[in-house]
């Protein structure tokens, strides 16, 4: 197979950074292009003793652990590289430690030669933000021809792109790590919640929002973007999202970017919509990254609290919690009795016990307390 050109390698590096190619495939391509047999690409962090192995070739997981836990401390090449602080440029292993010294080392006789068949080294170290350090190395066995300075010059052309690709990888992973907990939280809300990019493109919608948008009653999606049926209200929605895209939750001081009502063709009460900016650093947000969350409240479709939740939060019996949950959902007392198979007097007795336990003095106070404590925990339905 014909070795990859420099441009093909660079393209594949950025593809891997963006997730459209596998880093292991990139490692295979590099070893093939440099006619080597092993490769390691790892990121070392000052806050962790365990490196992040991005890709490797010719190393088993057990061999990686053995090197990290035992042989790294005996590696004269790694020690020389750290001592000389050679960053952002390619280097030959023989420029750091002469061949005879390497042959006499314990790591070569006990690990590199018997396990990896690795002797000749071509590599480099690349500092990343936040004190992280990329360590890259590819190797040939002792009987193979050594790497030469032409290989060094070629790797020098690739290293800046490798550093940028890994910086992109780190940034995207951090953004995704921040987004996952937020998405999980939105899925627990009893109202609709839609994360949108600056152009209105939907990046995530919780279960409630998916149902609202699929219904298409005054608010839906078109070309994967939020869309209001009335033109004037759609313009208001777009302006609120665009405003959120120009600020951040910190600069906004916790304020929302816009409140609006979205009328519904069904004649039901309008959706109540609130647009809130996301992110602490607008410059760090990449294209397509969510800049705002749009909360959608359906005043005619707000679910009532669940009896099991009310029982746990207010420390009630199952019968008391069932009555309280139905009352908070707007069911009159006679209908509660008919639905539960109990008399009207029994329903009133259960409510009286619940008010005593919750230190409330009226049904209104009991309903207000029930809705308040259940709102933060009630899963979306």
Buried (B, 14 or more C-beta within 10 A) or exposed (E): EEEBEEEEBBBBBBBBBEEEBEBBEBBBBBBBBBEBBBBBBBBBBEEEEEBBBBBBBBBEEEBBEBBBEEBEEBBBBBBBBEEEEBBEEBBBBBBBBEBEBBEEBEBBEBBBBEBBBBBBBBBBBBEBEEEBBBBBBBBBBBEBEBBEEEBBEBBBEBBEBBBBBBBBBBBBEEBEEEBEEBBEEBBBBBBBBBBBBBBBBBBBBBBBBBBBBEBBBBBBBEEEBBBBBBEEBBEBBBBBBBBBBEBBBEEBEEEBBBEBEBBBEEEBBBBBBBBBBBBEEBEEBEEEBBBBBBBBBBEEBBBBBBBEBBBBBBEBEEBBBBBBBBBBBEBEBEEBBEEBEBEEEBBBBBBEBBBEBBEBEEBEEBBEBBBEBBEEEBEBE
